[in-house]
Amino acid sequence: MHFAFDDDQLAFRDAVRDLLAKECPPEVVRAAWPEGPDEHGARKGDGARADPPRIERVWVALAEMGVLGMAVPQAHGGLGLTEVDWVLLAEETGFAALPHPFVETVCVAGPLLAAAGDPDGLVPGIVAGTATVGVVPLDDLVAWGDRVDRVVLLDQRTSGRHWQARRVEGGLTRGPKPGTPRRIEAALDGARAPLVLQQWKEVGRCGTPDDAALAFDRGALGTAAQLVGLGRRMLDLTVGYVSERRQFGVPVGSQQAVKHHLADAALQLTFAAPAVYRAAWSLATGAPEAARDASMAKAMASDAARLVGRKALQCHGAIGYTVEYDLHLYLKRAEALARAWGSAGWHRNRVATALGI
Amino acid sequence: MDLTWSADEEAFRAEAAAWLEANLRAWRERHGGRILSGDTAEGFAQHLEWERTLFDAGWAVVSWPEAYGGRAASLWQWLAFEEEYHRLGGPPRVTQNGIFLLAPSIFEFGTPEQQDHVLPRMASGDDRWCQGWSEPNAGSDLASITSKATRIDGGWILDGQKTWTTRGAFCTHLFGLFRSDPESQRHHGLTYLLVPLDLDGITVRGFGRLDGDEGFAEVFFDGAFLPDDALPGGVVLGGEQQGWAVAMATTSSERGLTLRSPGRFCATADRLVGLYRERLAADPEAVDPTLRDRVAQRWMEAEAYRLQTLQTVTRTVAGQPAGAETSLVKIWWSELDIALHETALDLLGPEAELEGAWSKGWQFALSGPIYAGTNEIQRNIAAERVLGLPRK
């Protein structure tokens, strides 16, 4: 029994953390939001923005470090890492609120398409950072729909209990056109820019039902890891703020009411994180309970990140409730991810079924 | 990362499970299946007999050295033992305040003579230790202790009062904090004393907890003379005026994994899942449909505690001591215990009002957020020492 990451895994995590701290600060996340007021006139992305090319530079930098091919087998040009090797990297992309389809393209599509023999020839592009794939689990919302080259549907709908992965074409447009699929202008997280998928055409299946099931669990794991990272980011931001901000002549963080909020936030993260790391181990080793463990990870991380977001906002007071301040970038991403790849309740249902109830 | 048990650990677990299963059954049969609460006089005697059975077979304190009655088990083996103990329905350990709270301090601060005398007699149940820290005016604010120990030739004179002393009425000895420097304030000038309760001038009065059991006691010291040689090796643990530092060494054990190991909560969660199945089989219409979600949530929370403990033990084995995060652990298990029992009571419906294991367990669980440092104090500690928020 040894429940810890090894030195190589931690060193890779540190390298990605350093890279994202430099290349993906809040102004880069913000730059990925639409400019100006949305169709309702709301100003959702105001604040210091980086130059738009910096958004793409983060992705290229990650490709250069090998991160985008982390889960792709070496035979296909990737690093061939296991879930235990990459789960901390996914957590860091959450911490940075990386404005790219990292889970969909890197954690899920790369290894899934490679396992299926790379039917569209996209895998080298995924590894190099020139191709992105949207993955649509369970519903018809394509996160990062604006910037994907291929869409894969993951669901259990038409084949009962078995998972299936289908490559689809069409059904997405890159702007609002009457009579064509709807672009969601006013998304909660402007960087994710989800599109609704309609009138698509199946191009072909992708892998076996087991491959598809594993792909879904990897997506749930990657998203859970990002949620833990987002929770850590919001907690860090808040600890920093309440230690500086003074009211009644003292830092607000010295007040018990504030301390207890943040202790509760730390509590949830402290117990969600090991559930995420265990799920990584279960997937990496093909443990019989892997699906249950992935669901436990996603359920706990979703609830934890949501609670941390609420505590973070409350402890910031009014400054947190603005678009100029950075907290909302992380808060909204966490809220979107809490429901993406299955909500906490959806996953608890899977855990209950696995427990035989 | 490797989340499998080694062959050695599995063998240890199997040996423990086989022994526990046979001996728990024999113990229950000896009492005609009527095991009373260990927090009553009659029940305490039953449980002490069980403690002796554990000790005689070397299972009372598995992680201790063999010289003191243990089997030098690793922390991993200890965790496995705890899982089996609770899975098989082993009773609460009535010696726990000695073996889990005092013993770590004896190992760390005791002289060889103190260790040789105190530890084996504690493990066997010959001496039963209760904790004498809280006072009527020193609860969460433990440093405001006023019970006095006055140095005189050949010993100490003790005056004052301790309270909330768990199972004090059934114990033989008390480990307590006393103000030994009358000029001192707060956490200075305290001495950690080992006190036989049969001294003249000591009165122990048991009283009922919320669940009705005589699990509490108050202990009065009226000029009681504690001779230096009341115990071999002396009655001071860790040096005069050093009491606070010595006491704080046991608080992380109390909050952390030793007092309330995950095995206990995982076993309760498994019983909760079983209860859901039973209720559903008995009358599907009577089961609140939202309870399935809550049962799954409780199971995950217990499992998360187990996983967090595996991380902690991995670090401990690598030589990194547990820090302030034990405060978060204490909040987690104490709130989990209540939630587990509330969910069970909701499953039972109106019949939960009748006396039963779940309702008894619920009443006990209610004390969790209060004892071993209230959860409010733990939140303060976590905020200041884990997150680094300003103290004032």
Interface residues (C-beta under 8 A of the other chain):
Chain A: M1 H2 F3 A4 F5 D6 V84 L235 V239 V242 S243 V250 P251 G253 S254 Q256 V258 K259 H260 L262 A263 D264 A266 L267 T270 F271 A272 P274 A275 Y277 R278 W281 S282 M296 A299 M300 G345 R348 N349 V351 A352 L355 G356 I357
Chain B: M1 D2 L3 T4 W5 S6 E9 W76 V273 Y276 R277 L280 R292 D293 V295 A296 Q297 W299 M300 E301 E303 A304 Y305 L307 Q308 L310 Q311 V313 T314 R315 A318 E325 S327 L328 I331 W332 E376 Q378 R379 N380 A382 A383 E384 V386 L387 G388 L389 P390 R391 K392
